[in-house]
Amino acid sequence: MKTLVICTLAASLSLAGAAHAAEVEKAVDDNRTGQVFGGLTGVLLGGLAGPVGALVGGLSGAWLGGVGQNAAGLSQQAYEVRTSDGEVRTVRAPHQTFSPGDQVTLNDGRIQANP
């Protein structure tokens, strides 16, 4: 039984980093950084009012953080990518530029241009 568990774990870990062929559908703005910092700030400030305040403060802080990052022109680049099995995923790529229709490879959550 122990051998089966180890073999299953080894197989799942070896397949986790498998590369998948994909195609870039469109570029989208990514404001997750602002949402994270706004949400954390909202939770801390809203927590002064109690648990409900922390929840409301976190949600409103995340929204305001994303809007603020977009308004300041600090949005990062992300791409909607259609994988070979038809799934559409949004992948961040702040230091790379792709055009719609480009053939790419998804490897460990990163997008790479096909040679």
Secondary structure, DSSP 8 states (H G I E B T S, - for coil): -HHHHHHHHHHHHHHHT--EEEEEEEEEEE-HHHHHHHHHHHHHHHGGG-HHHHHHHHHHHHHHHHHHHHHTT--EEEEEEEETTS-EEEEE-TT----TT-EEEEETTEEEE--
